[in-house]
């Protein structure tokens, strides 16, 4: 499930899902409007930055086009290498 905050985010996700479906993937991801956001306690904030690690599940994987130069240009908010 992907939670979106505005029509622009929804359009990006729908576009990516459409590209995957066009390549023959069966996409089960649902898109839902984001609800109220409740921030976690301070000790949960910036976990990867405090640990000096990169989130393992956020490494780019080329799945839609072939090769790294063809990946969609979507900024990753968890990219701490530029921090």
C-alpha positions as CSV (number, residue, x, y, z in Angstrom):
1,X,0.0,0.0,0.0
2,X,1.2,3.5,-0.8
3,X,-0.1,6.5,1.1
4,X,-0.3,9.7,-0.8
5,X,-0.7,13.3,0.4
6,X,-1.7,15.0,-2.8
7,X,-2.7,14.5,-6.4
8,X,0.8,14.9,-7.6
9,X,2.1,12.0,-5.5
10,X,-0.9,9.9,-6.7
11,X,0.0,10.7,-10.3
12,X,3.6,9.6,-9.8
13,X,2.6,6.3,-8.2
14,X,-0.1,5.6,-10.8
15,X,2.5,6.3,-13.5
16,X,5.0,3.8,-12.0
17,X,2.4,1.2,-11.6
18,X,1.3,1.7,-15.2
19,X,4.9,1.2,-16.4
20,X,5.2,-2.0,-14.4
21,X,1.9,-3.3,-15.7
22,X,3.0,-2.4,-19.3
23,X,6.0,-4.7,-18.8
24,X,3.8,-7.6,-17.7
25,X,4.0,-7.2,-13.9
26,X,0.9,-7.9,-11.9
27,X,0.9,-5.1,-9.3
28,X,-1.1,-5.6,-6.1
29,X,-0.2,-2.3,-4.6
30,X,-3.1,-0.1,-3.5
31,X,-3.0,3.7,-3.3
32,X,-4.7,5.3,-0.4
33,X,-4.9,8.9,0.9
34,X,-2.6,9.5,3.8
35,X,-4.3,10.1,7.1
36,X,-3.2,12.0,10.2
37,X,0.6,11.6,10.7
38,X,1.7,11.0,14.3
39,X,5.5,11.5,14.7
40,X,7.3,8.9,16.8
41,X,9.1,9.6,20.0
42,X,12.5,11.4,19.6
43,X,14.5,8.3,20.2
44,X,13.0,6.8,17.1
45,X,14.0,9.8,14.9
46,X,16.9,9.7,12.4
47,X,17.7,6.0,13.3
48,X,19.9,5.3,10.2
49,X,21.7,8.6,10.5
50,X,22.5,8.0,14.2
51,X,23.6,4.4,13.4
52,X,25.7,5.5,10.4
53,X,23.9,3.0,8.1
54,X,22.0,3.1,4.9
55,X,18.4,1.7,5.0
56,X,18.8,-1.7,3.3
57,X,15.3,-1.6,1.8
58,X,15.8,1.8,0.1
59,X,18.7,0.9,-2.2
60,X,17.8,1.6,-5.9
61,X,17.0,-1.5,-7.9
62,X,16.3,-1.1,-11.6
63,X,13.0,-2.8,-12.2
64,X,11.2,-0.7,-14.9
65,X,13.9,0.2,-17.4
66,X,17.2,-1.4,-18.1
67,X,20.3,0.0,-16.5
68,X,21.0,2.6,-13.8
69,X,20.9,5.6,-16.2
70,X,17.3,4.8,-17.1
71,X,15.8,4.8,-13.6
72,X,13.1,7.3,-12.9
73,X,14.4,10.5,-11.2
74,X,12.5,10.3,-7.9
75,X,14.4,11.7,-4.9
76,X,14.7,9.4,-2.0
77,X,14.1,11.1,1.3
78,X,16.3,8.6,3.1
79,X,19.4,9.3,1.2
80,X,21.9,10.2,3.9
81,X,24.9,10.1,1.7
82,X,24.4,13.8,0.9
83,X,23.8,14.8,4.5
